[in-house]
């Protein structure tokens, strides 16, 4: 009972943190876009995309960790299939986002 409560709380915290991290990245990207448009900053769209993409990747990792913990609480066969599907989809999304980040020039990754 205590273990279920602890794991459930950690799972919820990881999910919330992942969502907040993605929202945080979106806010940063929006602010940078507005700065670029209003003040004609030299920040390029690639820089802004890199900042947002890296935040999405980190958020997705927290979501995967939360899903794994959720499955620990109720490991039915159907839950394992759902977890496998979610992890596979998020892994594919993470892979392509990582490829996009790697394609940016090194000076933009700083």
N, CA, C and O atoms as CSV, one atom per row, in Angstrom:
chain,resi,resn,atom,element,x,y,z
A,1,UNK,N,N,0.813,-1.190,0.000
A,1,UNK,CA,C,0.000,0.000,0.000
A,1,UNK,C,C,0.860,1.260,0.000
A,1,UNK,O,O,0.621,2.177,-0.785
A,2,UNK,N,N,1.856,1.306,0.874
A,2,UNK,CA,C,2.747,2.468,0.956
A,2,UNK,C,C,3.573,2.574,-0.322
A,2,UNK,O,O,3.778,3.669,-0.845
A,3,UNK,N,N,4.047,1.428,-0.825
A,3,UNK,CA,C,4.831,1.420,-2.055
A,3,UNK,C,C,3.993,1.921,-3.235
A,3,UNK,O,O,4.484,2.683,-4.067
A,4,UNK,N,N,2.735,1.496,-3.305
A,4,UNK,CA,C,1.856,1.956,-4.379
A,4,UNK,C,C,1.645,3.459,-4.301
A,4,UNK,O,O,1.651,4.141,-5.325
A,5,UNK,N,N,1.461,3.975,-3.106
A,5,UNK,CA,C,1.276,5.402,-2.920
A,5,UNK,C,C,2.533,6.170,-3.317
A,5,UNK,O,O,2.451,7.205,-3.978
A,6,UNK,N,N,3.692,5.661,-2.915
A,6,UNK,CA,C,4.963,6.301,-3.243
A,6,UNK,C,C,5.209,6.289,-4.747
A,6,UNK,O,O,5.536,7.322,-5.332
A,7,UNK,N,N,5.055,5.137,-5.368
A,7,UNK,CA,C,5.282,5.026,-6.811
A,7,UNK,C,C,4.267,5.873,-7.579
A,7,UNK,O,O,4.619,6.518,-8.566
A,8,UNK,N,N,3.022,5.873,-7.135
A,8,UNK,CA,C,2.001,6.688,-7.774
A,8,UNK,C,C,2.303,8.172,-7.682
A,8,UNK,O,O,2.097,8.917,-8.640
A,9,UNK,N,N,2.794,8.600,-6.522
A,9,UNK,CA,C,3.149,10.006,-6.333
A,9,UNK,C,C,4.338,10.403,-7.207
A,9,UNK,O,O,4.343,11.475,-7.811
A,10,UNK,N,N,5.331,9.542,-7.268
A,10,UNK,CA,C,6.512,9.823,-8.099
A,10,UNK,C,C,6.119,9.843,-9.571
A,10,UNK,O,O,6.594,10.690,-10.328
A,11,UNK,N,N,5.261,8.923,-9.980
A,11,UNK,CA,C,4.791,8.864,-11.377
A,11,UNK,C,C,4.059,10.150,-11.742
A,11,UNK,O,O,4.278,10.716,-12.813
A,12,UNK,N,N,3.199,10.601,-10.858
A,12,UNK,CA,C,2.470,11.846,-11.112
A,12,UNK,C,C,3.420,13.035,-11.171
A,12,UNK,O,O,3.293,13.898,-12.040
A,13,UNK,N,N,4.366,13.076,-10.248
A,13,UNK,CA,C,5.331,14.176,-10.221
A,13,UNK,C,C,6.160,14.205,-11.506
A,13,UNK,O,O,6.393,15.275,-12.068
A,14,UNK,N,N,6.605,13.040,-11.972
A,14,UNK,CA,C,7.388,12.990,-13.211
A,14,UNK,C,C,6.563,13.451,-14.413
A,14,UNK,O,O,7.064,14.183,-15.267
A,15,UNK,N,N,5.317,13.029,-14.480
A,15,UNK,CA,C,4.447,13.448,-15.576
A,15,UNK,C,C,4.199,14.942,-15.568
A,15,UNK,O,O,4.244,15.597,-16.609
A,16,UNK,N,N,3.935,15.476,-14.382
A,16,UNK,CA,C,3.706,16.924,-14.265
A,16,UNK,C,C,4.981,17.691,-14.623
A,16,UNK,O,O,4.930,18.693,-15.336
A,17,UNK,N,N,6.118,17.217,-14.127
A,17,UNK,CA,C,7.379,17.894,-14.424
A,17,UNK,C,C,7.674,17.863,-15.926
A,17,UNK,O,O,8.128,18.860,-16.488
A,18,UNK,N,N,7.419,16.724,-16.577
A,18,UNK,CA,C,7.620,16.650,-18.023
A,18,UNK,C,C,6.752,17.643,-18.766
A,18,UNK,O,O,7.220,18.318,-19.683
A,19,UNK,N,N,5.483,17.737,-18.375
A,19,UNK,CA,C,4.575,18.687,-19.020
A,19,UNK,C,C,5.018,20.123,-18.760
A,19,UNK,O,O,5.019,20.953,-19.669
A,20,UNK,N,N,5.393,20.411,-17.514
A,20,UNK,CA,C,5.849,21.760,-17.188
A,20,UNK,C,C,7.118,22.133,-17.947
A,20,UNK,O,O,7.289,23.283,-18.352
A,21,UNK,N,N,7.998,21.167,-18.136
A,21,UNK,CA,C,9.244,21.435,-18.859
A,21,UNK,C,C,8.962,21.763,-20.321
A,21,UNK,O,O,9.606,22.639,-20.897
A,22,UNK,N,N,8.008,21.068,-20.920
A,22,UNK,CA,C,7.640,21.365,-22.302
A,22,UNK,C,C,6.975,22.738,-22.386
A,22,UNK,O,O,7.253,23.506,-23.307
A,23,UNK,N,N,6.108,23.047,-21.440
A,23,UNK,CA,C,5.467,24.372,-21.410
A,23,UNK,C,C,6.521,25.454,-21.205
A,23,UNK,O,O,6.465,26.506,-21.842
A,24,UNK,N,N,7.471,25.201,-20.327
A,24,UNK,CA,C,8.582,26.134,-20.090
A,24,UNK,C,C,9.353,26.387,-21.395
A,24,UNK,O,O,9.670,27.531,-21.719
A,25,UNK,N,N,9.650,25.326,-22.132
A,25,UNK,CA,C,10.338,25.469,-23.409
A,25,UNK,C,C,9.513,26.271,-24.407
A,25,UNK,O,O,10.052,27.076,-25.166
A,26,UNK,N,N,8.200,26.046,-24.401
A,26,UNK,CA,C,7.324,26.792,-25.304
A,26,UNK,C,C,7.310,28.273,-24.943
A,26,UNK,O,O,7.331,29.126,-25.830
A,27,UNK,N,N,7.274,28.582,-23.661
A,27,UNK,CA,C,7.282,29.983,-23.234
A,27,UNK,C,C,8.582,30.659,-23.648
A,27,UNK,O,O,8.571,31.784,-24.148
A,28,UNK,N,N,9.699,29.975,-23.442
A,28,UNK,CA,C,10.992,30.528,-23.857
A,28,UNK,C,C,10.993,30.776,-25.366
A,28,UNK,O,O,11.419,31.839,-25.819
A,29,UNK,N,N,10.524,29.811,-26.137
A,29,UNK,CA,C,10.500,29.955,-27.591
A,29,UNK,C,C,9.603,31.114,-28.017
A,29,UNK,O,O,9.959,31.871,-28.920
A,30,UNK,N,N,8.459,31.256,-27.384
A,30,UNK,CA,C,7.547,32.356,-27.725
A,30,UNK,C,C,8.194,33.698,-27.403
A,30,UNK,O,O,8.133,34.628,-28.208
A,31,UNK,N,N,8.809,33.801,-26.238
A,31,UNK,CA,C,9.471,35.054,-25.860
A,31,UNK,C,C,10.589,35.379,-26.848
A,31,UNK,O,O,10.727,36.525,-27.276
A,32,UNK,N,N,11.381,34.382,-27.209
A,32,UNK,CA,C,12.472,34.620,-28.150
A,32,UNK,C,C,11.958,34.997,-29.537
A,32,UNK,O,O,12.540,35.846,-30.212
A,33,UNK,N,N,10.874,34.369,-29.952
A,33,UNK,CA,C,10.278,34.735,-31.240
A,33,UNK,C,C,9.780,36.176,-31.225
A,33,UNK,O,O,10.007,36.927,-32.173
A,34,UNK,N,N,9.104,36.557,-30.147
A,34,UNK,CA,C,8.621,37.929,-30.038
A,34,UNK,C,C,9.776,38.927,-29.990
A,34,UNK,O,O,9.718,39.980,-30.625
A,35,UNK,N,N,10.833,38.593,-29.230
A,35,UNK,CA,C,12.020,39.449,-29.204
A,35,UNK,C,C,12.610,39.617,-30.585
A,35,UNK,O,O,12.985,40.718,-30.989
A,36,UNK,N,N,12.687,38.514,-31.301
A,36,UNK,CA,C,13.271,38.556,-32.637
A,36,UNK,C,C,12.443,39.430,-33.569
A,36,UNK,O,O,12.993,40.203,-34.353
A,37,UNK,N,N,11.148,39.311,-33.484
A,37,UNK,CA,C,10.271,40.064,-34.378
A,37,UNK,C,C,10.149,41.534,-33.977
A,37,UNK,O,O,10.154,42.410,-34.841
A,38,UNK,N,N,10.041,41.809,-32.694
A,38,UNK,CA,C,9.821,43.180,-32.239
A,38,UNK,C,C,11.122,43.983,-32.228
A,38,UNK,O,O,11.162,45.116,-32.708
A,39,UNK,N,N,12.144,43.413,-31.696
A,39,UNK,CA,C,13.401,44.148,-31.527
A,39,UNK,C,C,14.446,43.824,-32.583
A,39,UNK,O,O,15.568,44.327,-32.527
A,40,UNK,N,N,14.092,43.012,-33.515
A,40,UNK,CA,C,15.011,42.613,-34.588
A,40,UNK,C,C,16.325,42.065,-34.023
A,40,UNK,O,O,17.415,42.445,-34.451
A,41,UNK,N,N,16.186,41.168,-33.057
A,41,UNK,CA,C,17.377,40.518,-32.492
A,41,UNK,C,C,18.027,39.632,-33.548
A,41,UNK,O,O,17.403,39.264,-34.543
A,42,UNK,N,N,19.269,39.304,-33.315
A,42,UNK,CA,C,19.999,38.476,-34.274
A,42,UNK,C,C,19.744,36.989,-34.094
A,42,UNK,O,O,20.248,36.172,-34.864
A,43,UNK,N,N,18.968,36.637,-33.087
A,43,UNK,CA,C,18.676,35.229,-32.832
A,43,UNK,C,C,17.925,34.658,-34.029
A,43,UNK,O,O,16.937,35.232,-34.488
A,44,UNK,N,N,18.402,33.529,-34.527
A,44,UNK,CA,C,17.771,32.937,-35.705
A,44,UNK,C,C,16.651,31.982,-35.290
A,44,UNK,O,O,16.544,31.579,-34.132
A,45,UNK,N,N,15.844,31.644,-36.252
A,45,UNK,CA,C,14.771,30.674,-35.999
A,45,UNK,C,C,15.353,29.314,-35.628
A,45,UNK,O,O,14.753,28.571,-34.851
A,46,UNK,N,N,16.521,28.987,-36.182
A,46,UNK,CA,C,17.157,27.700,-35.852
A,46,UNK,C,C,17.545,27.652,-34.376
A,46,UNK,O,O,17.404,26.617,-33.725
A,47,UNK,N,N,18.039,28.783,-33.851
A,47,UNK,CA,C,18.383,28.829,-32.425
A,47,UNK,C,C,17.145,28.607,-31.566
A,47,UNK,O,O,17.177,27.857,-30.590
A,48,UNK,N,N,16.062,29.265,-31.940
A,48,UNK,CA,C,14.822,29.155,-31.187
A,48,UNK,C,C,14.285,27.729,-31.265
A,48,UNK,O,O,13.838,27.175,-30.260
A,49,UNK,N,N,14.328,27.136,-32.457
A,49,UNK,CA,C,13.872,25.743,-32.622
A,49,UNK,C,C,14.712,24.797,-31.778
A,49,UNK,O,O,14.178,23.860,-31.182
A,50,UNK,N,N,16.027,25.031,-31.719
A,50,UNK,CA,C,16.902,24.166,-30.947
A,50,UNK,C,C,16.542,24.216,-29.468
A,50,UNK,O,O,16.469,23.179,-28.809
A,51,UNK,N,N,16.317,25.422,-28.942
A,51,UNK,CA,C,15.951,25.572,-27.533
A,51,UNK,C,C,14.651,24.820,-27.244
A,51,UNK,O,O,14.562,24.083,-26.262
A,52,UNK,N,N,13.655,25.005,-28.091
A,52,UNK,CA,C,12.354,24.370,-27.868
A,52,UNK,C,C,12.446,22.854,-28.040
A,52,UNK,O,O,11.877,22.105,-27.246
A,53,UNK,N,N,13.147,22.405,-29.055
A,53,UNK,CA,C,13.270,20.965,-29.327
A,53,UNK,C,C,13.958,20.239,-28.177
A,53,UNK,O,O,13.544,19.142,-27.802
A,54,UNK,N,N,15.000,20.839,-27.618
A,54,UNK,CA,C,15.689,20.175,-26.507
A,54,UNK,C,C,14.779,20.072,-25.289
A,54,UNK,O,O,14.835,19.083,-24.559
A,55,UNK,N,N,13.940,21.084,-25.062
A,55,UNK,CA,C,12.998,21.024,-23.934
A,55,UNK,C,C,11.948,19.941,-24.163
A,55,UNK,O,O,11.556,19.248,-23.225
A,56,UNK,N,N,11.497,19.796,-25.393
A,56,UNK,CA,C,10.531,18.739,-25.715
A,56,UNK,C,C,11.148,17.369,-25.458
A,56,UNK,O,O,10.504,16.495,-24.878
A,57,UNK,N,N,12.387,17.179,-25.885
A,57,UNK,CA,C,13.060,15.892,-25.692
A,57,UNK,C,C,13.177,15.542,-24.210
A,57,UNK,O,O,12.927,14.401,-23.819
A,58,UNK,N,N,13.551,16.503,-23.396
A,58,UNK,CA,C,13.676,16.241,-21.964
A,58,UNK,C,C,12.305,15.931,-21.365
A,58,UNK,O,O,12.173,15.016,-20.553
A,59,UNK,N,N,11.291,16.688,-21.765
A,59,UNK,CA,C,9.931,16.430,-21.283
A,59,UNK,C,C,9.461,15.035,-21.650
A,59,UNK,O,O,8.835,14.358,-20.834
A,60,UNK,N,N,9.755,14.594,-22.875
A,60,UNK,CA,C,9.361,13.252,-23.303
A,60,UNK,C,C,10.040,12.172,-22.468
A,60,UNK,O,O,9.436,11.137,-22.186
A,61,UNK,N,N,11.270,12.400,-22.077
A,61,UNK,CA,C,11.973,11.424,-21.238
A,61,UNK,C,C,11.290,11.285,-19.875
A,61,UNK,O,O,11.184,10.184,-19.335
A,62,UNK,N,N,10.835,12.397,-19.334
A,62,UNK,CA,C,10.107,12.337,-18.062
A,62,UNK,C,C,8.779,11.599,-18.227
A,62,UNK,O,O,8.370,10.851,-17.339
A,63,UNK,N,N,8.103,11.807,-19.363
A,63,UNK,CA,C,6.846,11.095,-19.625
A,63,UNK,C,C,7.069,9.587,-19.702
A,63,UNK,O,O,6.273,8.809,-19.177
A,64,UNK,N,N,8.145,9.182,-20.352
A,64,UNK,CA,C,8.444,7.747,-20.460
A,64,UNK,C,C,8.704,7.166,-19.071
A,64,UNK,O,O,8.218,6.083,-18.745
A,65,UNK,N,N,9.474,7.890,-18.254
A,65,UNK,CA,C,9.737,7.409,-16.894
A,65,UNK,C,C,8.442,7.294,-16.095
A,65,UNK,O,O,8.256,6.337,-15.344
A,66,UNK,N,N,7.552,8.267,-16.257
A,66,UNK,CA,C,6.264,8.224,-15.547
A,66,UNK,C,C,5.433,7.036,-16.010
A,66,UNK,O,O,4.794,6.377,-15.189
A,67,UNK,N,N,5.429,6.749,-17.309
A,67,UNK,CA,C,4.671,5.610,-17.826
A,67,UNK,C,C,5.220,4.282,-17.322
A,67,UNK,O,O,4.456,3.362,-17.029
A,68,UNK,N,N,6.531,4.179,-17.221
A,68,UNK,CA,C,7.135,2.951,-16.702
A,68,UNK,C,C,6.711,2.738,-15.252
A,68,UNK,O,O,6.348,1.626,-14.869
A,69,UNK,N,N,6.755,3.786,-14.453
A,69,UNK,CA,C,6.332,3.661,-13.053
A,69,UNK,C,C,4.849,3.339,-12.945
A,69,UNK,O,O,4.440,2.568,-12.077
A,70,UNK,N,N,4.045,3.925,-13.820
A,70,UNK,CA,C,2.599,3.639,-13.815
A,70,UNK,C,C,2.342,2.160,-14.079
A,70,UNK,O,O,1.456,1.560,-13.471
A,71,UNK,N,N,3.112,1.581,-14.978
A,71,UNK,CA,C,2.934,0.175,-15.317
A,71,UNK,C,C,3.393,-0.738,-14.183
A,71,UNK,O,O,2.897,-1.856,-14.046
A,72,UNK,N,N,4.326,-0.272,-13.382
A,72,UNK,CA,C,4.775,-1.071,-12.243
A,72,UNK,C,C,3.624,-1.306,-11.272
A,72,UNK,O,O,3.545,-2.361,-10.643
A,73,UNK,N,N,2.733,-0.326,-11.149
A,73,UNK,CA,C,1.610,-0.445,-10.220
A,73,UNK,C,C,0.579,-1.476,-10.677
A,73,UNK,O,O,-0.009,-2.168,-9.845
A,74,UNK,N,N,0.354,-1.588,-11.978
A,74,UNK,CA,C,-0.683,-2.495,-12.496
A,74,UNK,C,C,-0.170,-3.183,-13.756
A,74,UNK,O,O,-0.558,-2.815,-14.864
A,75,UNK,N,N,0.690,-4.169,-13.598
A,75,UNK,CA,C,1.325,-4.781,-14.769
A,75,UNK,C,C,0.476,-5.849,-15.474
A,75,UNK,O,O,0.873,-7.012,-15.547
A,76,UNK,N,N,-0.675,-5.455,-15.983
A,76,UNK,CA,C,-1.457,-6.401,-16.774
A,76,UNK,C,C,-0.875,-6.462,-18.173
A,76,UNK,O,O,-0.099,-5.592,-18.568
A,77,UNK,N,N,-1.245,-7.479,-18.917
A,77,UNK,CA,C,-0.750,-7.634,-20.281
A,77,UNK,C,C,-1.165,-6.440,-21.142
A,77,UNK,O,O,-0.377,-5.945,-21.948
A,78,UNK,N,N,-2.392,-5.988,-20.969
A,78,UNK,CA,C,-2.877,-4.831,-21.738
A,78,UNK,C,C,-2.065,-3.578,-21.380
A,78,UNK,O,O,-1.735,-2.790,-22.266
A,79,UNK,N,N,-1.741,-3.386,-20.108
A,79,UNK,CA,C,-0.935,-2.243,-19.701
A,79,UNK,C,C,0.466,-2.296,-20.314
A,79,UNK,O,O,1.022,-1.272,-20.713
A,80,UNK,N,N,1.024,-3.502,-20.381
A,80,UNK,CA,C,2.347,-3.656,-20.986
A,80,UNK,C,C,2.324,-3.338,-22.477
A,80,UNK,O,O,3.265,-2.740,-23.000
A,81,UNK,N,N,1.262,-3.731,-23.159
A,81,UNK,CA,C,1.130,-3.412,-24.586
A,81,UNK,C,C,0.997,-1.905,-24.787
A,81,UNK,O,O,1.620,-1.327,-25.678
A,82,UNK,N,N,0.172,-1.277,-23.941
A,82,UNK,CA,C,0.002,0.181,-24.036
A,82,UNK,C,C,1.327,0.880,-23.749
A,82,UNK,O,O,1.711,1.800,-24.471
A,83,UNK,N,N,2.028,0.451,-22.700
A,83,UNK,CA,C,3.316,1.042,-22.369
A,83,UNK,C,C,4.306,0.880,-23.512
A,83,UNK,O,O,4.995,1.831,-23.882
A,84,UNK,N,N,4.376,-0.314,-24.068
A,84,UNK,CA,C,5.280,-0.557,-25.194
A,84,UNK,C,C,4.966,0.336,-26.375
A,84,UNK,O,O,5.873,0.856,-27.024
A,85,UNK,N,N,3.693,0.515,-26.657
A,85,UNK,CA,C,3.288,1.385,-27.763
A,85,UNK,C,C,3.659,2.835,-27.497
A,85,UNK,O,O,4.189,3.522,-28.371
A,86,UNK,N,N,3.378,3.294,-26.287
A,86,UNK,CA,C,3.698,4.682,-25.933
A,86,UNK,C,C,5.198,4.922,-25.988
A,86,UNK,O,O,5.655,5.922,-26.542
A,87,UNK,N,N,5.954,4.012,-25.417
A,87,UNK,CA,C,7.411,4.156,-25.425
A,87,UNK,C,C,7.933,4.120,-26.858
A,87,UNK,O,O,8.828,4.891,-27.202
A,88,UNK,N,N,7.400,3.252,-27.690
A,88,UNK,CA,C,7.847,3.180,-29.080
A,88,UNK,C,C,7.555,4.484,-29.820
A,88,UNK,O,O,8.418,4.994,-30.535
A,89,UNK,N,N,6.362,5.021,-29.659
A,89,UNK,CA,C,6.006,6.276,-30.331
A,89,UNK,C,C,6.885,7.412,-29.832
A,89,UNK,O,O,7.404,8.195,-30.628
A,90,UNK,N,N,7.052,7.504,-28.535
A,90,UNK,CA,C,7.879,8.585,-27.982
A,90,UNK,C,C,9.338,8.425,-28.357
A,90,UNK,O,O,10.045,9.418,-28.529
A,91,UNK,N,N,9.798,7.190,-28.486
A,91,UNK,CA,C,11.176,6.956,-28.909
A,91,UNK,C,C,11.382,7.411,-30.351
A,91,UNK,O,O,12.402,8.019,-30.672
A,92,UNK,N,N,10.428,7.120,-31.207
A,92,UNK,CA,C,10.519,7.563,-32.606
A,92,UNK,C,C,10.514,9.084,-32.676
A,92,UNK,O,O,11.319,9.677,-33.394
A,93,UNK,N,N,9.615,9.712,-31.937
A,93,UNK,CA,C,9.554,11.183,-31.916
A,93,UNK,C,C,10.869,11.750,-31.380
A,93,UNK,O,O,11.413,12.695,-31.950
A,94,UNK,N,N,11.375,11.185,-30.301
A,94,UNK,CA,C,12.640,11.648,-29.721
A,94,UNK,C,C,13.790,11.469,-30.700
A,94,UNK,O,O,14.655,12.338,-30.809
A,95,UNK,N,N,13.803,10.349,-31.410
A,95,UNK,CA,C,14.865,10.092,-32.380
A,95,UNK,C,C,14.894,11.171,-33.459
A,95,UNK,O,O,15.952,11.718,-33.769
A,96,UNK,N,N,13.741,11.470,-34.022
A,96,UNK,CA,C,13.701,12.456,-35.099
A,96,UNK,C,C,13.972,13.869,-34.592
A,96,UNK,O,O,14.583,14.672,-35.297
A,97,UNK,N,N,13.525,14.178,-33.384
A,97,UNK,CA,C,13.858,15.483,-32.811
A,97,UNK,C,C,15.359,15.580,-32.534
A,97,UNK,O,O,15.961,16.632,-32.748
A,98,UNK,N,N,15.959,14.497,-32.062
A,98,UNK,CA,C,17.409,14.487,-31.825
A,98,UNK,C,C,18.178,14.663,-33.125
A,98,UNK,O,O,19.180,15.377,-33.161
A,99,UNK,N,N,17.720,14.023,-34.186
A,99,UNK,CA,C,18.361,14.185,-35.495
A,99,UNK,C,C,18.287,15.638,-35.945
A,99,UNK,O,O,19.247,16.168,-36.504
A,100,UNK,N,N,17.151,16.278,-35.704
A,100,UNK,CA,C,16.982,17.669,-36.079
A,100,UNK,C,C,17.964,18.559,-35.319
A,100,UNK,O,O,18.564,19.467,-35.893
A,101,UNK,N,N,18.121,18.290,-34.027
A,101,UNK,CA,C,19.056,19.070,-33.215
A,101,UNK,C,C,20.482,18.842,-33.699
A,101,UNK,O,O,21.264,19.792,-33.758
A,102,UNK,N,N,20.837,17.625,-34.041
A,102,UNK,CA,C,22.199,17.318,-34.490
A,102,UNK,C,C,22.522,17.969,-35.822
A,102,UNK,O,O,23.691,18.222,-36.113
A,103,UNK,N,N,21.517,18.245,-36.633
A,103,UNK,CA,C,21.758,18.861,-37.932
A,103,UNK,C,C,22.063,20.344,-37.847
A,103,UNK,O,O,22.539,20.937,-38.815
A,104,UNK,N,N,21.795,20.950,-36.697
A,104,UNK,CA,C,22.112,22.370,-36.532
A,104,UNK,C,C,23.608,22.537,-36.412
A,104,UNK,O,O,24.283,21.669,-35.859
A,105,UNK,N,N,24.146,23.646,-36.924
A,105,UNK,CA,C,25.588,23.897,-36.789
A,105,UNK,C,C,25.991,23.998,-35.331
A,105,UNK,O,O,25.178,24.365,-34.483
A,106,UNK,N,N,27.258,23.671,-35.030
A,106,UNK,CA,C,27.754,23.635,-33.652
A,106,UNK,C,C,27.609,24.978,-32.953
A,106,UNK,O,O,27.265,25.003,-31.771
A,107,UNK,N,N,27.859,26.100,-33.633
A,107,UNK,CA,C,27.804,27.388,-32.956
A,107,UNK,C,C,26.404,27.728,-32.475
A,107,UNK,O,O,26.256,28.570,-31.589
A,108,UNK,N,N,25.376,27.104,-33.028
A,108,UNK,CA,C,24.011,27.368,-32.600
A,108,UNK,C,C,23.622,26.525,-31.389
A,108,UNK,O,O,22.599,26.795,-30.759
A,109,UNK,N,N,24.402,25.529,-31.056
A,109,UNK,CA,C,24.067,24.643,-29.938
A,109,UNK,C,C,24.554,25.207,-28.601
A,109,UNK,O,O,24.261,24.623,-27.558
A,110,UNK,N,N,25.254,26.274,-28.600
A,110,UNK,CA,C,25.803,26.856,-27.369
A,110,UNK,C,C,24.747,27.657,-26.656
A,110,UNK,O,O,25.014,28.226,-25.598
